[in-house]
Amino acid sequence: MSKFVPEPDRLRALLAGETGLGCGSLWLITLLKFKDGFRGATAYKAYFDKSLISTLRTFKSKVILRMFERVRTVINGGGLVPEWEACTIIEFPSPAVLGAVLASCPPPSKSLLEMEMHAFDGAWSTATSKFFQAPDSKISIKAARRLANTKLQDPKKMAAINGDMEVFAKYIADPGFESGRIWQLNLLQMEKNPFYGAYAARANSVISRFSGQEGSGGIQFMTGKRGCHTLLGVRYDVVAAMQYPSREAFVSFAMSQGNAGSRDKSIGNCGGDASLAGGAERYVLRTAGLAVQALICLGPDGIPGSIGDTAPSNVRSGRSENPAKL
């Protein structure tokens, strides 16, 4: 069996309506790494833009995101996550339609090295998500700190959360992200506790204050209440994309998150920017609540047609405004 098709049991459960997604509409995110570099990417793009889009129209499905450039892994789950080169998201009216499209228009496996597929209850940022709304009144920072300190003693667990520095350094050195807004695509495997929800609510509050020529910061799209169901690859619970006006803004936010022993009032080494205060507690909550993170940077500006025409105007703002209809 090809490694570029969904796991049979996972697909069967989805098609039978046995997952949290039920039988309603869903988004399918596909992450890709190509064989033979540019040649593999070119072959897959041809498949997507001709065969797949034609099939999607027949089945009344829509392209949400289509990116075959300016895609790079930032946090790799300690080696669990490939260095992805492309990302697509498609909206299907039902799991049955998704199954029909996969059966009638399979991907060209000869052009691929790695692929993951995750079905999720996707929505643009006009919706709300339970994962960003954990009330602080239910959160014990002391309990979170105890769990975080335990994890700090386990290098493998910390690598799964923070990734490998070599991968992060490649991203920072990539000239393709020197200008323009960026989206940081988060795929998250959660611990069975409420701590990451509290972290996410605080992080979004900070990131949403960023502003710049390419648009303000904050959530762009996310998993809804019905959750995420992995069809192929590392299993995740949450998919969400956060916008920053620049790579520099992202790095400032990341560096603001102090170590587990600091007080919440600390703003770490973020250059004294009081808007980034609270980084130490965010660090504790993230460490305690997260099991695995894949973080993939997307640079949608300057790529015509990268964002589907179903996006609200605030998401389309920037140099890629008025994208071609897909």
C-alpha positions as CSV (number, residue, x, y, z in Angstrom):
1,M,0.0,0.0,0.0
2,S,1.2,3.5,-0.9
3,K,2.4,5.6,2.1
4,F,0.6,8.6,0.4
5,V,-3.0,7.4,1.1
6,P,-4.9,7.7,4.4
7,E,-4.6,5.0,7.0
8,P,-7.5,2.6,6.2
9,D,-8.9,2.5,9.8
10,R,-8.7,6.3,10.1
11,L,-10.4,6.9,6.8
12,R,-13.1,4.3,7.5
13,A,-13.9,6.0,10.9
14,L,-14.2,9.3,9.2
15,L,-16.4,8.1,6.3
16,A,-18.6,6.3,8.8
17,G,-19.2,9.4,10.8
18,E,-17.6,7.9,13.9
19,T,-15.2,10.8,14.6
20,G,-15.9,14.1,16.3
21,L,-16.3,15.6,12.9
22,G,-19.5,13.7,12.3
23,C,-21.0,13.9,8.8
24,G,-20.8,17.7,8.3
25,S,-18.4,19.9,6.3
26,L,-14.7,19.8,7.0
27,W,-11.3,21.2,6.0
28,L,-8.5,18.9,4.9
29,I,-5.0,20.1,5.3
30,T,-2.3,18.3,3.3
31,L,1.4,18.9,4.0
32,L,3.9,17.9,1.4
33,K,7.7,17.3,0.8
34,F,8.7,16.7,-2.7
35,K,11.0,14.3,-4.5
36,D,13.6,15.7,-6.9
37,G,13.1,19.3,-5.6
38,F,11.7,21.7,-8.2
39,R,10.7,18.9,-10.6
40,G,8.6,17.1,-7.9
41,A,7.0,20.4,-6.9
42,T,6.2,21.2,-10.5
43,A,4.6,17.8,-11.1
44,Y,2.4,18.1,-8.0
45,K,1.4,21.6,-8.8
46,A,0.3,20.5,-12.3
47,Y,-1.8,17.7,-10.7
48,F,-3.4,20.1,-8.2
49,D,-4.2,22.9,-10.7
50,K,-5.5,20.7,-13.4
51,S,-6.8,17.3,-12.3
52,L,-7.6,18.1,-8.6
53,I,-9.3,21.5,-9.0
54,S,-11.5,20.1,-11.8
55,T,-12.5,17.2,-9.6
56,L,-13.2,19.6,-6.7
57,R,-15.6,21.7,-8.8
58,T,-17.5,18.6,-9.8
59,F,-17.9,17.7,-6.1
60,K,-18.7,21.3,-5.0
61,S,-15.6,21.6,-2.8
62,K,-13.4,24.7,-2.4
63,V,-9.8,25.5,-2.1
64,I,-9.0,27.4,1.1
65,L,-5.2,27.6,0.8
66,R,-2.8,26.7,-1.9
67,M,0.9,27.2,-1.2
68,F,3.8,25.6,-3.1
69,E,6.4,28.2,-2.1
70,R,7.3,30.2,1.0
71,V,6.6,27.2,3.2
72,R,9.1,26.1,5.9
73,T,9.1,24.1,9.1
74,V,10.0,26.1,12.1
75,I,9.4,23.6,15.0
76,N,9.8,20.0,14.0
77,G,8.6,18.1,17.1
78,G,12.0,16.9,17.9
79,G,12.3,15.1,14.5
80,L,8.7,13.9,14.2
81,V,7.9,16.6,11.7
82,P,9.5,16.8,8.2
83,E,10.8,20.0,6.7
84,W,7.6,20.6,4.7
85,E,7.7,22.4,1.4
86,A,4.0,22.9,0.5
87,C,0.6,23.2,2.2
88,T,-2.9,22.9,0.8
89,I,-6.3,23.2,2.6
90,I,-9.6,22.2,0.9
91,E,-13.1,22.5,2.2
92,F,-15.4,19.5,1.6
93,P,-19.2,19.5,2.2
94,S,-18.9,16.1,3.9
95,P,-16.6,13.2,4.7
96,A,-18.3,11.2,1.9
97,V,-17.3,13.8,-0.6
98,L,-13.8,13.8,0.6
99,G,-13.6,10.0,0.2
100,A,-15.0,10.3,-3.3
101,V,-12.4,12.9,-4.3
102,L,-9.5,10.8,-2.8
103,A,-10.7,7.8,-4.7
104,S,-11.2,9.5,-8.1
105,C,-8.2,11.8,-8.0
106,P,-5.3,10.3,-6.0
107,P,-2.0,12.3,-5.6
108,P,0.9,11.6,-7.9
109,S,3.1,9.5,-5.5
110,K,6.1,9.6,-7.8
111,S,6.6,13.3,-7.0
112,L,6.4,12.9,-3.2
113,L,8.8,12.1,-0.4
114,E,6.5,12.8,2.6
115,M,2.8,13.6,3.0
116,E,0.4,14.2,5.9
117,M,-3.4,14.7,5.9
118,H,-5.5,16.0,8.7
119,A,-9.3,16.6,8.6
120,F,-10.5,19.2,10.9
121,D,-13.5,21.5,11.7
122,G,-11.9,24.5,10.1
123,A,-13.2,28.1,10.1
124,W,-11.7,31.5,9.5
125,S,-11.0,33.8,12.4
126,T,-14.6,35.2,12.6
127,A,-15.4,31.9,14.5
128,T,-14.4,31.0,18.0
129,S,-12.6,27.9,19.3
130,K,-12.7,26.2,22.7
131,F,-9.0,25.8,22.6
132,F,-8.5,29.5,23.0
133,Q,-11.0,30.1,25.7
134,A,-9.9,28.2,28.8
135,P,-10.9,30.5,31.8
136,D,-8.0,31.4,34.0
137,S,-10.1,30.8,37.1
138,K,-9.7,27.1,36.5
139,I,-6.0,27.2,36.0
140,S,-3.4,26.5,38.8
141,I,-0.1,28.0,37.8
142,K,1.5,26.1,40.6
143,A,0.3,22.8,39.2
144,A,1.4,23.8,35.7
145,R,4.8,24.8,37.0
146,R,5.2,21.4,38.7
147,L,4.4,19.6,35.5
148,A,6.6,21.9,33.4
149,N,9.5,21.3,35.8
150,T,9.1,17.6,35.4
151,K,9.2,17.9,31.6
152,L,12.3,20.0,31.7
153,Q,14.1,17.0,33.0
154,D,13.2,15.0,29.9
155,P,15.1,16.2,26.8
156,K,12.9,14.1,24.4
157,K,9.7,15.6,25.7
158,M,11.1,19.1,25.5
159,A,12.4,18.5,21.9
160,A,8.9,17.4,21.0
161,I,7.6,20.8,22.2
162,N,10.4,23.1,21.1
163,G,11.9,21.3,18.1
164,D,15.5,21.2,16.9
165,M,17.6,24.4,16.8
166,E,19.1,23.5,13.4
167,V,15.6,23.6,11.8
168,F,14.8,26.9,13.5
169,A,18.1,28.4,12.4
170,K,17.4,27.5,8.8
171,Y,14.1,29.3,9.0
172,I,15.7,32.4,10.5
173,A,18.3,32.4,7.7
174,D,15.8,31.9,4.9
175,P,15.7,35.1,2.8
176,G,12.2,34.2,1.6
177,F,10.7,35.4,4.9
178,E,12.7,38.6,5.3
179,S,9.7,40.8,4.4
180,G,5.9,40.6,4.5
181,R,3.5,39.2,7.0
182,I,3.7,35.6,7.9
183,W,1.3,32.9,9.2
184,Q,2.6,30.4,11.7
185,L,0.6,27.2,11.2
186,N,0.4,25.3,14.4
187,L,-0.4,21.6,14.5
188,L,-0.7,20.6,18.2
189,Q,-0.9,17.3,20.1
190,M,-2.2,18.2,23.6
191,E,-1.7,16.8,27.0
192,K,-4.9,15.8,28.9
193,N,-5.1,19.0,31.0
194,P,-6.4,22.6,30.5
195,F,-3.0,24.4,30.5
196,Y,-2.5,24.9,26.8
197,G,-5.9,26.4,26.4
198,A,-5.0,29.0,29.0
199,Y,-1.6,29.6,27.2
200,A,-3.3,30.0,23.8
201,A,-5.8,32.5,25.1
202,R,-3.0,34.6,26.6
203,A,-0.8,34.2,23.5
204,N,-3.5,35.3,21.1
205,S,-4.2,38.4,23.3
206,V,-0.5,39.4,22.9
207,I,-0.1,38.5,19.2
208,S,-3.3,40.3,18.3
209,R,-1.7,43.6,19.4
210,F,0.9,43.3,16.7
211,S,0.3,45.6,13.8
212,G,2.2,46.5,10.6
213,Q,1.9,47.3,7.0
214,E,1.0,43.7,6.1
215,G,-1.8,43.4,8.6
216,S,-2.3,43.0,12.4
217,G,-1.5,39.8,14.3
218,G,-3.8,37.1,15.6
219,I,-5.7,34.0,14.7
220,Q,-6.5,33.6,11.0
221,F,-8.1,30.1,11.0
222,M,-8.5,27.4,13.5
223,T,-10.0,24.1,14.6
224,G,-13.6,24.4,15.8
225,K,-15.5,22.5,18.4
226,R,-15.6,19.3,16.4
227,G,-11.8,18.9,16.5
228,C,-9.2,17.3,14.3
229,H,-8.9,13.8,12.9
230,T,-5.6,12.7,11.4
231,L,-5.8,10.6,8.3
232,L,-2.1,10.2,7.7
233,G,1.0,11.2,9.7
234,V,1.5,12.5,13.3
235,R,-1.8,12.7,15.1
236,Y,-2.8,16.2,16.2
237,D,-5.7,17.6,18.2
238,V,-5.6,21.2,17.0
239,V,-4.8,23.1,13.8
240,A,-4.5,26.9,14.0
241,A,-2.7,29.7,12.0
242,M,-1.5,32.8,13.7
243,Q,-0.6,35.9,11.7
244,Y,2.4,38.2,12.5
245,P,3.2,41.4,10.6
246,S,6.7,40.1,10.1
247,R,9.2,37.4,11.0
248,E,10.8,39.9,13.4
249,A,7.5,40.2,15.3
250,F,7.3,36.4,15.6
251,V,10.8,36.2,16.9
252,S,10.1,39.0,19.5
253,F,7.1,37.1,20.7
254,A,9.0,33.8,20.9
255,M,11.9,35.3,22.8
256,S,9.6,37.0,25.2
257,Q,8.5,33.7,26.8
258,G,10.8,33.5,29.8
259,N,12.0,30.3,31.6
260,A,9.9,28.3,34.0
261,G,11.5,29.8,37.1
262,S,10.8,33.5,36.2
263,R,8.0,35.6,37.6
264,D,5.1,36.4,35.4
265,K,5.9,40.1,35.4
266,S,9.2,39.3,33.6
267,I,9.3,40.3,30.0
268,G,12.4,38.2,29.4
269,N,14.8,39.5,26.7
270,C,12.1,41.0,24.5
271,G,13.7,44.4,24.4
272,G,11.6,45.9,27.2
273,D,8.3,45.8,25.3
274,A,5.7,45.8,28.0
275,S,3.1,44.5,25.6
276,L,4.9,41.1,25.7
277,A,4.9,40.9,29.5
278,G,3.7,37.6,31.1
279,G,6.1,35.5,29.0
280,A,7.2,33.4,32.0
281,E,3.7,32.2,32.8
282,R,3.0,31.6,29.1
283,Y,6.2,29.4,29.0
284,V,5.0,27.4,32.0
285,L,1.5,26.9,30.6
286,R,2.7,25.9,27.1
287,T,5.2,23.4,28.5
288,A,2.7,21.8,30.8
289,G,-0.1,21.6,28.2
290,L,1.7,20.6,25.0
291,A,2.9,17.2,24.0
292,V,4.0,17.8,20.4
293,Q,4.2,20.9,18.2
294,A,4.6,21.2,14.5
295,L,5.1,24.9,13.5
296,I,5.2,25.7,9.8
297,C,5.7,29.2,8.5
298,L,3.6,30.3,5.5
299,G,4.3,33.5,3.6
300,P,1.1,34.2,1.6
301,D,2.0,37.7,0.3
302,G,3.2,37.9,-3.2
303,I,1.8,34.5,-4.2
304,P,-1.4,35.1,-6.3
305,G,-4.1,32.7,-5.5
306,S,-2.6,31.4,-2.3
307,I,-5.7,32.3,-0.2
308,G,-9.0,31.0,-1.4
309,D,-11.8,33.4,-2.2
310,T,-13.9,32.2,0.7
311,A,-11.7,34.0,3.1
312,P,-13.0,37.2,4.9
313,S,-11.4,40.5,3.8
314,N,-9.3,40.8,6.9
315,V,-7.5,37.6,6.0
316,R,-7.0,38.6,2.4
317,S,-5.4,41.9,3.3
318,G,-1.8,42.4,2.2
319,R,0.0,42.0,-1.1
320,S,-2.0,38.9,-2.0
321,E,-5.3,40.7,-1.8
322,N,-7.9,39.8,-4.4
323,P,-6.4,36.3,-5.1
324,A,-7.3,34.5,-8.2
325,K,-10.4,32.3,-7.7
326,L,-9.5,28.6,-7.4
